[in-house]
Amino acid sequence: MDKQKKKGLPRTTIVGLVVFAICMLALFFAPNTLNEGFNAMVENAHPIIIDVGLLSTRSISIIISVIMGRFLERLGFTDAMMQLFLPIGRFLKVNCAILIPAIYNILGDINAAGRIAGPILIKSGATNDEKKLAIFTIVQSEQSFSTFMLGLGCLTLCGARVFAVVVISIFAPLVIAPAIGRLIWRDCKPMEVDDLPVFTPDTPVLNGLFSAGQEGIYVLLNLVLPAFAVVFGLIGLLSYVGIWQYVNDFLVAAMTALNINPETGILSIMASPTLAMSNLQATALGGLLLK
């Protein structure tokens, strides 16, 4: 009988053995290292999760924005926008369903938009290129309705022309993004959405508002706070080992080169656009008070 070849260890097992060896060596030569690293993660994440994520107006703004968005949706706002903007797909000669995620995201959030619009895209027979085009279009818009509302506050404080900024930043990408993406992903065909669902819920208004509050709490506790814990915990660990300063300097230089405020830019990328926009609003309000 031929001897069966002995299988090698999986790569993840090898990595695990290396990590185990490093932990054992750290416990032997520097017993406090693991504990101090853990404490650095907790101390860095604690003020963000508790003071900012739970006990500040930022957390309430997330919940209220969901309630406000669902209330507007209950009034038929989303269905009205679908009727106004879906014909853009016909003009660009693509499947009109690619615009549904971006349109729905205006009043919702990017997670709900993907969850609701994904099955519609599949049912409409969208090609792989059209699915990529839908993603390309939705990422050009704001991450959530709370980001949009806080952004309006920033624009008002700065004395900007709110209407012009909203048109350029929210509605113009619904035309510009698919038009540009159409040049990259060419496997597209004009197609109407024959069985477009009704996005206006038929639940009683009070029940809908209460459900929206529950949804806002879910977003805060299950999406926002875990993101804070992961990002700021890792930043604390990297700061403990002396790496974060170099990473932060690189990010600051990159944001500055792109003419983006480094503080809000880094927060948007690594944690939450809502938190970044809230900080930007506080900065704008502080500058207004100094004047």
N, C-alpha and C positions, 0 to 999 in steps of 0.2 A: 504493500500500500504506500502510495505517495504521502509523505507527510504534508499536512496542511500548513501553508505558510502562516507564520505567526503575524497577526495584524499589529501594526504599530499603534502607539497611543494617539488618540485624537489630539488635535492642536489645542483645543480648550483645556484638556486635561494637563497637557504640558505647561500651559500658562498658569493653571491652577497650582501645579507643583512648585513653579518658580515663585508665585505669590506666597504660597505657604512657607517656603524656605526663607523668603525675605522677612515675613512676619515673625518666624521663629528666631531669626538672627536679631531682629529689632528687639524682641522681648528679652533676649539674652544680654545683648550689649547696651541697649538703651531702652529700658522698660517703660519709660514715660513717653516715648515717642508716639505710640499709637494713641494713648490717652490724650496727649496734648493736641494731636492732629484732629481727633474727634471733637475736643472742646473748641478748637478753632473754628470748625465747621458750625457747631451749635451757636457759638457767640456771634458769628457773622450772619447767620440766617435768622436768629431769634428776633432782632429788632425789625427786620423787614417783614417777617411773617406776622408778628404780633402787633407792632406799632403801626405798620403801614398796611399789611394785608387784612387785619381784623379790626383794629381800633381807630382807623382813620376814615375820612370821608371818601377815600379812594375805593374802599371795599363797598361802601354804600352806593357809590356811583355806578359800579358794575351791576348791582342788583336793580337799581332804579332804571338804568338804561335798558335792561332786558324787559322790564315791565312796560316802559314807554314804547319800546319797539314792538312788543306784542299788542299793545293797545292800538297803535297805528295800523298794524297788520289786521287787527279785528275790524278796523274801519275801512278795509279794502285797499289800503295804500299799496301793498305789495302787488296785488292783482292789477292795479292801475299802472304801476311801473312796468309790469310784464307786457301789457298791451302797448305801452309807449315805446319800449326799447327792443322788444323781440324782433320787430321788422328790420332792425339793423342787420341781423343775420342774413335776411333775404337780399339786402343791398350788397353785402360782402360776399354773397354766394357761398355761405357755409350753413351748417345745421344750426337752426335758430336756438336749439337747446343749449349750445355752448355758453350762451349769455345768462342762462337761468341762475347758476351759482353766484355770479357777480351781482346780479340784480337783487337776489334774495339777501345777499350779504349786507346790503346797504342798511337794512333794518335788523338783521339778525347778527350772527357771528360766523366766522369762517368755518367752525366745526359743524354748526347746524346747517350751513349752506351746503357743505360737502355731503352731509348725511341725507339731506332731502333731495338735492339735485343729482347726486350720483346715479340712483336708479332711473331717473328720468332720462339722463344721457344714454344709459344702456338701452332703455326701452325704445328710444328714438332712433337707434341704429347708428349712433355716432361712431366714426372711425377712430383708430388710435390717435391719429394726428389731431382730430377734432377734440378728443379728450385732453390732449396736451394743450390745445388752444384754450380750452375752458379753464384749465389750471393757470395758464399764463395770464388770462384775463382777470381771474378772481384775485390773484396776488397783487394786482396793481391797486386794489382798493384798501380801505382801512380794515384793521383786524377785527374790530367789533364796533357796535353802535356806541358803546361808552367812550371809545377813542374818538369817535366822530363828535359826540356832544362836548367832551372836554376840549377838543380842538376848536369848536365854535367859541368856547369861552376864551381860549387863547387869542383867537383872531379878533374878538370883540375888545379885549383888553388892549391889544396892540393897535386898534383903530384901522384894521385892514378891511378891504372890501369883501365882506363875507360871501356875498352872492357870487362874485367872480371866482373866488377861491374854491367854493363848493362845486361850481360848474366845471372848473378846470380839473380839480382833483378827484371828484366823485363820478361825474357823468361823462366827461370827455374820454376817460380811459375805456368806457364801454364801446367806443367807436375806434379809438386809436390803437388799443392793445390788440384786438382781433385783426385789424388791418395790417399791423406789423407782423403779428404771428402768422398770418396767412401766407406771408412771403417765405416763412421758414418751414411750416408744416403744410404741405400742398395737397395732401390726400383729403380733400374736403369736397362736399357736394351740397348744393342748396337743398334744404329740406325744412318744411314747416313742422311744428309740433302739433300733431293732429289731436292728441288727447292730453291737452295741457290741464293739469290739476288746478283746482281752486285753492288758492293759498289763504283765503280768508276763512278762519275757523268758524264753525257754527255753534260753538259752546257759548253759554250765557256769559255776559261781559264780566261779571264779578268772579265767576269761576275761572275765566280766562286770565284775569289779572292775578288771582291767587296762584294759579299754575305758573304764571310768568315769574312771580316772586320765588316760587320753589325752583324754577329753572335758573334764576339768577344766583340763588344760594348754591345750586349744584355747580355752576360755572366757577364760582368763587372757591368753593371747598375742594372740588375735584380737578380743576384745571389750573387756576391761577396760583393758589397756595402751594400745591406740589411743585409747580414750575419755580416759584420763589425758593423753595427748600432745596431743590436740586442745584439751581444756578448759584445761589449765594452760599450754599454749603460747599460747593466745589471751589468757589472763589476763596472762601476761608481756608480750605486745605491748601490751595495753591499759594496763598499768602504765607501760610505757615512754613512751607518748604522754600519760599523765596522766589517763586516763579511768576506769580501774578503781576508783579510790578512791571516785568518785561512785556507780558501779554497786554497789560493795560496801556503801556506806553505805545505799543504797536497799534492798538485799536484807536487810541486818541489821535495818533498821527494820521491814520487812515480816515477817520471821521473828519478831521480838520482839512485834509486834502480834498475831500468831497464836499466841503462847505456845510457840514452837518455839525450841530452842537454835540460835542463829544459825550457829555453826560447822558443826554436823552437818546443819542444814537446807540450807545452801548447798552442802555437799558432796553431799548426797543428790540435789539438783536438777541440779547442774552436772557431777558426776563419777560417783560410785558410792555407792549406799546401803550396800554392804559396807564401803567405806572409812569412811563416816560412822559406821556402827555400831561399827566397830573403834575409832575415835577416842572414841566415847561410852563404850565399855567401858574404855578406858585412863583416861578422866576419872573414871569411877565407881571404878576400882581405886585411882587416886590419892587420891580423897577418902576411901576406906576406909583407906588407909595413913596419911593425916593424922590420922584419928581414933585 
